[in-house]
Structures are given as C-alpha cells and as structure tokens.
Amino acid sequence: MFFTEGNLRAPAGLEPALQGTVRAVAGLKEFTGKCGQVVTMQTGNARVPRLLLAGLGKAADVTPERVRRIAGGAGKQLRGMSLTRAGVLPPEGI
C-alpha cells in the first residue's frame, strides 16, 4: 500500500481488520509516509498475513515516476520474502 506524508488513512477497499492494523501503525508514528520509507508488518490475518507500507512523500511532489520508483523498490523487498503471491493497492488519486 502507498501513502503520502501525513496521510496514513487506510484505503476504503481494505477489509476492516486490516484498516485497524494500518491505523495502529500510524499511531506509533514509526511510519510517516516519507518518500522511500518502507515498513513491513505481520497482520495476524490468514488471508493477508503481511502488509508492506510504502511512503511516497509529500502529496504535492508525487508523480507517476516517483510511484514507479517506489513500487520497484517495494517489489525488490517483496522478492526477498519467499512469497507465493502479492497484491498491490495503487495510490488513490494517481
């Protein structure tokens, strides 16, 4: 999932339990959405056992190229996790 700096609301299409997980991480203030910041976490959810949050930086500075670069970096991190599948929620409004 992608977030802009200061806007850590979980996407509306995300199931409620996972929205709560994202809210909990936002409350810890360890993930702020800064450009290039990436956090992975265990969710305790059997269908979606892990989430990867990727920061895009300030909303005014987000471009399709920045999204492409951040997504590529997130993909590299996912590749090292021995996953059999992964889903992506694109950034809203891009």
DSSP file with accessible surface (Angstrom, degrees, kcal/mol):
  #  RESIDUE AA STRUCTURE BP1 BP2  ACC     N-H-->O    O-->H-N    N-H-->O    O-->H-N    TCO  KAPPA ALPHA  PHI   PSI    X-CA   Y-CA   Z-CA
    1    1 A M              0   0   25      0, 0.0    53,-2.9     0, 0.0     2,-0.4   0.000 360.0 360.0 360.0 146.3    0.0    0.0    0.0
    2    2 A F  E     -a   54   0A  27     87,-0.7     2,-0.3    51,-0.2    90,-0.3  -0.866 360.0-179.2-111.3 141.9    1.2    3.5   -0.8
    3    3 A F  E     -a   55   0A   9     51,-2.4    53,-3.0    -2,-0.4    54,-0.5  -0.979  20.7-133.2-138.1 148.7    0.8    6.6    1.4
    4    4 A T  B >   -C    7   0B  27      3,-0.7     3,-2.2    -2,-0.3    54,-0.2  -0.661  49.0 -77.6 -96.0 159.5    1.7   10.2    1.2
    5    5 A E  T 3  S+     0   0   75     52,-2.7    54,-0.4    28,-0.5    28,-0.2  -0.302 117.6   6.7 -58.5 127.2    3.4   12.0    4.0
    6    6 A G  T 3  S+     0   0   75     26,-1.8     2,-0.5    52,-0.1    -1,-0.3   0.386 109.9  92.9  82.2  -3.7    0.9   12.9    6.8
    7    7 A N  B <   +C    4   0B  58     -3,-2.2    -3,-0.7    25,-0.2    -1,-0.1  -0.779  37.8 153.3-123.0  85.6   -2.0   10.9    5.1
    8    8 A L        +     0   0   34     -2,-0.5     2,-0.3    -5,-0.1    18,-0.2  -0.013  20.6 139.9-106.7  31.5   -1.9    7.5    6.6
    9    9 A R        -     0   0  176      1,-0.1     3,-0.1    17,-0.1    -2,-0.0  -0.564  56.6-116.7 -73.9 135.6   -5.6    6.6    6.2
   10   10 A A        -     0   0   20     -2,-0.3    -1,-0.1     9,-0.2     9,-0.1  -0.444  39.7 -95.2 -69.4 142.0   -6.2    3.0    5.1
   11   11 A P    >   -     0   0   21      0, 0.0     3,-1.7     0, 0.0    -1,-0.1  -0.274  30.0-121.3 -58.1 144.7   -7.8    2.7    1.7
   12   12 A A  T 3  S+     0   0   88      1,-0.3     7,-0.1    -3,-0.1    -2,-0.1   0.819 109.2  59.0 -59.5 -32.4  -11.6    2.3    1.8
   13   13 A G  T 3  S+     0   0   80      2,-0.1    -1,-0.3     3,-0.0     2,-0.2   0.572  82.1 104.5 -77.2  -5.6  -11.5   -1.0    0.0
   14   14 A L  S <  S-     0   0   22     -3,-1.7     5,-0.1     1,-0.1    -4,-0.0  -0.535  84.6-102.1 -78.9 138.7   -9.3   -2.6    2.6
   15   15 A E    >>  -     0   0   55     -2,-0.2     4,-2.1     1,-0.1     3,-0.7  -0.248  34.1-111.4 -61.6 148.7  -11.1   -5.0    5.0
   16   16 A P  H 3> S+     0   0  101      0, 0.0     4,-2.1     0, 0.0     5,-0.2   0.836 114.0  54.9 -53.6 -41.1  -11.8   -3.5    8.4
   17   17 A A  H 3> S+     0   0   63      1,-0.2     4,-1.4     2,-0.2    -2,-0.0   0.911 111.3  45.4 -61.9 -39.0   -9.4   -5.7   10.4
   18   18 A L  H <> S+     0   0    4     -3,-0.7     4,-2.3     2,-0.2    -1,-0.2   0.846 107.0  58.5 -74.0 -30.9   -6.5   -4.6    8.1
   19   19 A Q  H  X S+     0   0   43     -4,-2.1     4,-2.6     1,-0.2    -1,-0.2   0.920 105.0  51.9 -60.3 -40.1   -7.7   -1.0    8.3
   20   20 A G  H  X S+     0   0   27     -4,-2.1     4,-2.3     2,-0.2    -2,-0.2   0.887 106.9  52.5 -63.1 -37.8   -7.2   -1.3   12.1
   21   21 A T  H  X S+     0   0   34     -4,-1.4     4,-2.1     2,-0.2    -1,-0.2   0.931 110.0  47.7 -63.9 -44.0   -3.7   -2.6   11.6
   22   22 A V  H  X S+     0   0    2     -4,-2.3     4,-2.6     1,-0.2    -2,-0.2   0.926 111.0  51.6 -63.9 -41.6   -2.8    0.4    9.4
   23   23 A R  H  X S+     0   0  148     -4,-2.6     4,-2.3     1,-0.2    -1,-0.2   0.904 107.9  52.7 -61.7 -39.2   -4.3    2.7   12.0
   24   24 A A  H  X S+     0   0   63     -4,-2.3     4,-1.2     2,-0.2    -1,-0.2   0.923 110.0  47.2 -63.3 -42.9   -2.2    1.1   14.7
   25   25 A V  H >X>S+     0   0   20     -4,-2.1     4,-0.7     1,-0.2     5,-0.7   0.928 110.9  52.0 -64.5 -41.8    1.0    1.6   12.7
   26   26 A A  H ><5S+     0   0   25     -4,-2.6     3,-1.0     1,-0.2    -1,-0.2   0.900 106.0  55.9 -61.4 -36.8    0.1    5.2   12.0
   27   27 A G  H 3<5S+     0   0   53     -4,-2.3    -1,-0.2     1,-0.3    -2,-0.2   0.791 100.3  58.2 -67.1 -26.6   -0.5    5.7   15.8
   28   28 A L  H <<5S-     0   0  111     -4,-1.2    -1,-0.3    -3,-0.6    -2,-0.2   0.672  96.4-143.0 -75.8 -18.6    3.1    4.5   16.5
   29   29 A K  T <<5 +     0   0  160     -3,-1.0    -3,-0.1    -4,-0.7    -2,-0.1   0.651  69.0 116.3  63.6  17.7    4.4    7.3   14.3
   30   30 A E  S   <S+     0   0  144     -5,-0.7     2,-0.5     1,-0.2    -4,-0.1   0.772  74.8  48.3 -81.7 -28.4    7.2    5.0   13.1
   31   31 A F        +     0   0    2     -6,-0.6    -2,-0.2     1,-0.1    -1,-0.2  -0.968  61.0 163.3-113.4 121.6    5.9    5.2    9.6
   32   32 A T        -     0   0   47     -2,-0.5   -26,-1.8    -3,-0.1   -25,-0.2   0.491  56.6-107.3-115.5  -8.3    5.1    8.7    8.4
   33   33 A G        +     0   0    0    -28,-0.2    24,-2.6     1,-0.2   -28,-0.5   0.559  58.6 164.5  89.5  10.1    4.8    8.2    4.6
   34   34 A K    >   -     0   0  119     22,-0.2     3,-2.2   -30,-0.2    21,-0.3  -0.261  53.7 -79.9 -59.3 150.3    8.2    9.9    3.8
   35   35 A C  T 3  S+     0   0   59      1,-0.3    21,-0.2    21,-0.3    -1,-0.2  -0.267 116.0   7.0 -56.7 124.3    9.5    9.3    0.3
   36   36 A G  T 3  S+     0   0   43     19,-2.2    -1,-0.3     1,-0.3     2,-0.2   0.303  89.9 138.9  87.3  -8.1   11.1    5.9    0.1
   37   37 A Q    <   -     0   0   49     -3,-2.2    18,-3.1    18,-0.1     2,-0.4  -0.513  29.4-175.4 -72.1 131.0   10.1    4.8    3.6
   38   38 A V  E     +B   54   0A  44     -2,-0.2     2,-0.4    16,-0.2    16,-0.2  -0.998   8.7 179.2-133.0 133.2    9.0    1.2    3.6
   39   39 A V  E     -B   53   0A  42     14,-2.3    14,-3.2    -2,-0.4     2,-0.4  -0.999   8.0-164.0-132.0 134.4    7.6   -0.9    6.6
   40   40 A T  E     +B   52   0A  54     -2,-0.4     2,-0.3    12,-0.2    12,-0.2  -0.913  15.0 177.1-114.5 148.5    6.5   -4.5    6.6
   41   41 A M  E     -B   51   0A  29     10,-2.2    10,-2.2    -2,-0.4     2,-0.3  -0.993  32.4-115.7-148.7 152.8    4.4   -6.0    9.3
   42   42 A Q  E     -B   50   0A 142     -2,-0.3     8,-0.2     8,-0.2    -2,-0.0  -0.696  23.9-168.8 -82.4 140.8    2.7   -9.2   10.3
   43   43 A T        -     0   0   24      6,-2.6     7,-0.1    -2,-0.3    -1,-0.1   0.662  28.9-129.8-105.8 -23.0   -1.1   -8.8   10.4
   44   44 A G        +     0   0   85      5,-0.6     2,-0.5     1,-0.3     6,-0.1   0.556  69.2 127.1  78.9   7.2   -2.4  -11.9   12.1
   45   45 A N        -     0   0   30      3,-0.6    -1,-0.3     1,-0.1    -2,-0.2  -0.864  55.8-149.6-101.7 125.1   -4.8  -12.3    9.2
   46   46 A A  S    S+     0   0  102     -2,-0.5    -1,-0.1     1,-0.2    -2,-0.1   0.867  97.4  45.7 -64.3 -36.7   -4.7  -15.7    7.4
   47   47 A R  S    S+     0   0  172      1,-0.3    -1,-0.2     2,-0.1    -2,-0.0   0.849 129.3  24.0 -75.2 -34.4   -5.8  -14.2    4.1
   48   48 A V  S    S+     0   0   40      1,-0.1    -3,-0.6     3,-0.0    -1,-0.3  -0.750  70.7 170.8-130.9  81.8   -3.3  -11.3    4.2
   49   49 A P        +     0   0   66      0, 0.0    -6,-2.6     0, 0.0    -5,-0.6   0.769  65.7  28.5 -70.0 -23.9   -0.5  -12.3    6.6
   50   50 A R  E     - B   0  42A  92     -8,-0.2     2,-0.4    -7,-0.1    -8,-0.2  -0.982  60.9-159.1-138.0 150.6    1.7   -9.3    5.8
   51   51 A L  E     - B   0  41A  15    -10,-2.2   -10,-2.2    -2,-0.3     2,-0.5  -0.966   5.2-157.5-124.3 144.5    1.4   -5.7    4.7
   52   52 A L  E     - B   0  40A  21     -2,-0.4     2,-0.5   -12,-0.2   -12,-0.2  -0.992   9.6-162.4-119.4 122.1    4.0   -3.6    3.1
   53   53 A L  E     - B   0  39A   2    -14,-3.2   -14,-2.3    -2,-0.5     2,-0.4  -0.919   6.0-167.3-105.4 131.6    3.5    0.2    3.5
   54   54 A A  E     -aB   2  38A   1    -53,-2.9   -51,-2.4    -2,-0.5     2,-0.4  -0.975  13.2-137.3-124.3 131.0    5.5    2.4    1.1
   55   55 A G  E     -a    3   0A   0    -18,-3.1   -19,-2.2    -2,-0.4   -51,-0.2  -0.690  14.7-174.3 -89.3 136.4    5.9    6.2    1.5
   56   56 A L        -     0   0    1    -53,-3.0   -21,-0.3    -2,-0.4   -52,-0.2   0.425  38.4-129.5-104.7  -3.9    5.5    8.5   -1.5
   57   57 A G        +     0   0    2    -24,-2.6   -52,-2.7   -54,-0.5    -1,-0.3  -0.464  63.9   1.0  86.5-162.1    6.5   11.7    0.3
   58   58 A K    >   -     0   0  122    -54,-0.2     3,-1.8     1,-0.1     4,-0.5  -0.387  68.4-128.0 -65.5 136.8    4.5   15.0    0.2
   59   59 A A  G >  S+     0   0   67    -54,-0.4     3,-1.3     1,-0.3    -1,-0.1   0.852 107.7  57.9 -55.1 -38.1    1.3   14.7   -1.9
   60   60 A A  G 3  S+     0   0   96      1,-0.3    -1,-0.3     3,-0.0    -2,-0.1   0.739 107.1  49.0 -66.6 -20.9    2.2   17.8   -4.0
   61   61 A D  G <  S+     0   0   85     -3,-1.8     2,-0.3     2,-0.0    -1,-0.3   0.428  82.1 116.1 -98.0  -2.1    5.5   16.1   -5.0
   62   62 A V    <   +     0   0   23     -3,-1.3    -5,-0.1    -4,-0.5     3,-0.0  -0.549  37.3 170.0 -76.0 128.4    4.1   12.7   -6.1
   63   63 A T     >  -     0   0   66     -2,-0.3     4,-2.4     1,-0.1     5,-0.2  -0.888  49.4-106.4-127.4 162.2    4.5   12.0   -9.8
   64   64 A P  H  > S+     0   0  103      0, 0.0     4,-2.5     0, 0.0     5,-0.1   0.889 122.2  55.2 -56.2 -35.6    3.9    8.8  -11.8
   65   65 A E  H  > S+     0   0   95      2,-0.2     4,-2.4     1,-0.2     5,-0.2   0.911 106.5  49.3 -65.2 -40.7    7.6    8.4  -12.0
   66   66 A R  H  > S+     0   0   44      2,-0.2     4,-2.8     1,-0.2     5,-0.3   0.934 110.6  50.3 -64.1 -43.1    8.0    8.6   -8.2
   67   67 A V  H  X S+     0   0   22     -4,-2.4     4,-2.8     1,-0.2     5,-0.2   0.933 110.1  51.2 -60.2 -42.7    5.3    5.9   -7.8
   68   68 A R  H  X S+     0   0  148     -4,-2.5     4,-2.2    -5,-0.2    -2,-0.2   0.934 112.1  45.8 -60.1 -45.3    7.1    3.7  -10.3
   69   69 A R  H  X S+     0   0  125     -4,-2.4     4,-2.1     2,-0.2    -2,-0.2   0.931 114.7  46.4 -66.2 -43.8   10.4    4.0   -8.4
   70   70 A I  H  X S+     0   0   15     -4,-2.8     4,-2.4     1,-0.2    -2,-0.2   0.912 112.4  51.0 -66.1 -40.9    8.9    3.4   -5.0
   71   71 A A  H  X S+     0   0   40     -4,-2.8     4,-2.6    -5,-0.3    -1,-0.2   0.899 108.6  52.5 -63.2 -39.0    6.9    0.4   -6.3
   72   72 A G  H  X S+     0   0   38     -4,-2.2     4,-2.0    -5,-0.2    -1,-0.2   0.922 109.9  47.8 -62.5 -42.7   10.1   -1.0   -7.8
   73   73 A G  H  X S+     0   0   37     -4,-2.1     4,-1.8     2,-0.2    -2,-0.2   0.906 111.9  49.6 -64.8 -39.8   11.8   -0.7   -4.5
   74   74 A A  H  X S+     0   0    7     -4,-2.4     4,-2.6     1,-0.2    -2,-0.2   0.908 108.4  54.3 -65.1 -39.7    8.9   -2.3   -2.7
   75   75 A G  H  X S+     0   0   29     -4,-2.6     4,-2.3     1,-0.2    -2,-0.2   0.900 105.8  52.2 -61.1 -40.0    8.9   -5.1   -5.3
   76   76 A K  H  X S+     0   0  141     -4,-2.0     4,-1.0     2,-0.2    -1,-0.2   0.908 110.0  48.8 -63.2 -40.0   12.6   -5.8   -4.6
   77   77 A Q  H >< S+     0   0   78     -4,-1.8     3,-0.6     1,-0.2    -2,-0.2   0.924 111.0  50.1 -66.5 -40.3   11.9   -6.1   -0.9
   78   78 A L  H ><>S+     0   0   45     -4,-2.6     3,-2.0     1,-0.2     5,-0.5   0.870 101.2  63.8 -63.7 -36.7    8.9   -8.4   -1.6
   79   79 A R  H ><5S+     0   0  191     -4,-2.3     3,-0.8     1,-0.3    -1,-0.2   0.851  99.9  53.3 -58.0 -33.4   11.1  -10.6   -3.8
   80   80 A G  T <<5S+     0   0   69     -4,-1.0    -1,-0.3    -3,-0.6    -2,-0.2   0.405  92.9  76.0 -83.2   6.8   13.3  -11.5   -0.8
   81   81 A M  T < 5S-     0   0   39     -3,-2.0    -1,-0.2    -4,-0.1    -2,-0.1   0.344  98.2-121.8-102.3   5.4   10.4  -12.6    1.4
   82   82 A S  T < 5 +     0   0  115     -3,-0.8     2,-0.2     1,-0.2    -3,-0.1   0.906  52.1 166.7  56.1  45.1    9.7  -16.0   -0.2
   83   83 A L      < -     0   0   63     -5,-0.5    -1,-0.2     1,-0.1     3,-0.1  -0.621  37.7-156.0 -89.3 151.3    6.1  -15.1   -1.1
   84   84 A T  S    S+     0   0  145      1,-0.3     2,-0.3    -2,-0.2    -1,-0.1   0.634  80.3   2.0 -96.6 -18.6    3.9  -17.1   -3.4
   85   85 A R        -     0   0  196      2,-0.0    -1,-0.3     0, 0.0     2,-0.3  -0.981  60.2-168.1-161.0 158.3    1.7  -14.1   -4.3
   86   86 A A        -     0   0   67     -2,-0.3     2,-0.3    -3,-0.1    -8,-0.0  -0.991   8.5-151.0-148.9 148.9    1.3  -10.4   -3.6
   87   87 A G        -     0   0   73     -2,-0.3     2,-0.4     2,-0.0    -2,-0.0  -0.880   9.4-148.3-119.0 155.9   -1.3   -7.8   -4.2
   88   88 A V        -     0   0  103     -2,-0.3    -2,-0.0   -87,-0.0     0, 0.0  -0.987   6.8-158.6-128.4 131.3   -1.0   -4.1   -4.7
   89   89 A L        -     0   0   64     -2,-0.4   -87,-0.7     3,-0.0     3,-0.1  -0.946  28.7-137.5-102.6 110.8   -3.3   -1.3   -3.7
   90   90 A P        -     0   0   96      0, 0.0     3,-0.1     0, 0.0   -88,-0.0  -0.284  31.4 -87.2 -66.0 156.2   -2.4    1.6   -6.0
   91   91 A P    >   -     0   0   19      0, 0.0     3,-1.1     0, 0.0     2,-0.2  -0.366  47.9-110.7 -63.5 140.5   -2.2    5.1   -4.5
   92   92 A E  T 3  S+     0   0  138    -90,-0.3    -3,-0.0     1,-0.2     0, 0.0  -0.479  97.3  17.8 -71.6 138.9   -5.5    6.9   -4.5
   93   93 A G  T 3         0   0   89      1,-0.2    -1,-0.2    -2,-0.2     0, 0.0   0.541 360.0 360.0  82.2   6.9   -5.8    9.8   -6.9
   94   94 A I    <         0   0  110     -3,-1.1    -1,-0.2   -31,-0.0   -31,-0.0  -0.855 360.0 360.0-107.2 360.0   -2.8    8.9   -9.0
